[in-house]
């Protein structure tokens, strides 16, 4: 009962934050007006609203904030899944190279003006998915040894691959100045100019990733005891690992395809969720999604308002918050790293 109440409180807090966030900007719109615009568009039988608030809320701000929620949820849940899969609290889509791999894939698609699409994926999203999946698979293969992924090896491998992917992106940028502005977006991350088309393009894949990871909550719990123990309890470890990696990479790819590289959300949100809801993935995964969404909405508000009218890249703000948190985790676990 207490867990359900906590989830309801968190959902209510996220809803209030979203409504307030939609009203923030050069033209301030009160929450009751935001709700009135949303209600008038969801229920066309109501009398339509006149004035600029209608266009500002529905055509611009609401879609952006909903995309922020979707990306934050995806990164938070993917981070929780990666931490459960690798059995250590320092893994996230950014640290282990999945985000950089997805950005490299998207940059290649932009650089070569790819027109290849598959399964509803556009060329950039498809390339981002392949890049994220390839990066995670490579990190796992290099860092793993006898079914175990040591923390130090994981961090070093992820850091090395992220540096390599970033260098490759920079090299491609120097080869073609015409793609400089577009590629720069992937490196810094942000939601400027994002609206309904971007949300409509990625939400089906995010929904699929969320659903798959929720179905994999019990396998993630079993993997926490070690792969040999999990296999002894009847889990097909190879298939479970493949599905977890694929689902997490899908969420990461969809997030990067719509917002660029946004680091550390997948690191911070699962830690906060674990403190509040415990380590059981049936609760941890949705809680990480909600907290990831809440964290990114606040970061997006700060990105729009801190230096208004100039918008700060949101990836810069999450890095400023996440890097000290990551160093704190390393400091508090330094004894375990030496063992």
C-alpha positions, 0 to 999 in steps of 0.5 A, spaced: 500 500 500 505 504 501 509 503 495 502 504 491 501 511 494 509 513 493 507 511 485 501 515 485 505 521 489 510 521 484 505 521 478 502 527 481 508 530 482 510 529 475 503 531 472 504 538 476 511 539 474 509 538 466 503 543 467 507 548 470 513 547 465 508 548 459 506 555 462 514 557 462 517 561 457 517 568 454 510 568 454 508 566 461 501 562 461 498 560 468 497 552 470 489 553 469 489 556 462 494 550 460 489 545 463 484 549 459 487 549 452 489 541 453 482 539 455 479 543 449 484 540 444 482 533 447 475 534 447 473 537 441 466 538 443 468 543 448 468 550 445 474 552 442 479 557 445 481 563 442 487 567 443 495 566 442 495 561 448 492 555 444 497 555 439 503 556 444 501 551 448 498 546 443 502 547 437 509 548 441 510 547 448 506 541 450 509 536 445 516 538 447 515 537 454 511 530 453 518 529 448 522 531 454 518 526 459 518 520 454 526 521 453 527 522 461 523 515 462 527 512 456 534 513 459 532 512 466 529 505 465 535 503 460 539 505 466 536 501 471 536 495 466 543 496 464 545 496 472 541 490 473 544 486 467 551 488 469 550 487 476 553 494 478 551 501 480 555 505 475 553 503 468 548 507 464 547 508 457 552 514 457 557 511 461 558 504 457 558 508 450 551 506 448 549 514 447 555 515 443 554 509 439 547 511 437 550 518 436 555 516 431 550 512 427 546 518 427 551 522 424 553 517 419 546 517 417 546 524 416 553 525 413 552 520 407 545 522 407 542 515 408 535 514 405 535 507 408 529 505 413 526 499 416 520 497 420 518 504 420 525 507 423 527 513 419 534 513 416 537 517 422 533 513 428 535 506 424 542 508 424 542 510 432 539 504 434 544 500 430 550 504 433 547 503 440 546 496 440 553 495 437 556 499 442 553 495 448 554 489 445 562 491 444 562 493 451 559 487 454 564 482 449 570 486 451 569 487 459 566 481 460 570 475 463 567 468 465 560 471 465 562 477 470 563 484 468 568 487 473 566 495 474 573 497 473 573 493 466 566 496 464 568 503 466 575 503 462 571 499 456 565 504 456 570 510 456 575 508 451 569 506 446 565 513 448 572 517 446 573 513 440 565 514 437 566 521 439 573 522 435 569 519 429 563 524 430 568 529 430 572 527 424 566 526 420 564 533 422 571 536 419 570 532 413 563 536 411 562 543 414 554 542 411 553 537 417 556 541 422 550 544 425 546 538 425 551 534 428 553 539 433 546 538 436 547 530 437 553 532 441 550 537 446 543 534 446 537 539 446 529 539 445 529 546 441 525 546 435 522 539 437 514 538 436 509 533 435 513 530 429 519 528 433 514 525 438 510 521 433 516 518 430 519 515 437 514 514 441 512 507 438 519 504 439 519 507 446 513 504 448 515 497 446 522 498 450 518 500 456 513 494 455 519 489 454 523 491 460 517 491 464 516 484 462 523 482 463 523 485 471 524 478 473 529 475 469 533 482 471 532 480 479 535 473 477 541 475 474 542 479 480 544 473 483 549 471 478 548 468 471 550 461 474 545 461 479 540 464 474 541 459 469 540 454 475 533 457 477 531 455 470 532 462 466 535 462 459 541 467 460 543 468 453 536 470 451 534 474 457 541 478 456 539 479 449 532 481 450 535 486 455 540 489 451 536 490 445 530 493 449 535 498 453 538 499 446 532 501 443 530 506 448 537 509 448 537 509 440 530 512 440 532 518 446 538 519 442 535 520 435 530 525 438 534 529 443 541 528 442 546 525 447 544 527 454 548 523 459 547 521 466 540 521 467 540 513 466 545 514 472 542 518 477 534 516 476 535 509 478 539 510 484 534 515 487 529 510 485 532 504 488 533 508 495 525 510 495 522 503 492 528 498 493 532 493 488 526 489 486 526 491 478 518 490 478 518 497 482 525 499 480 524 500 473 517 504 472 520 508 478 526 510 474 522 512 468 518 516 472 524 519 476 528 520 469 522 524 466 521 528 472 529 530 472 529 531 465 523 536 465 527 540 471 533 540 467 529 542 460 526 548 464 533 550 467 536 550 460 530 554 457 530 559 463 537 560 466 540 564 460 533 566 457 532 568 451 538 563 449 537 556 450 543 552 454 544 545 451 540 540 456 546 535 455 551 541 458 546 541 464 545 534 466 553 533 465 554 538 470 549 535 475 551 528 473 559 528 473 560 530 480 554 525 482 558 519 478 565 521 482 561 521 488 559 514 487 566 512 485 569 515 491 564 511 496 565 505 492 573 506 492 574 500 496 570 495 492 574 497 486 580 495 489 578 488 491 
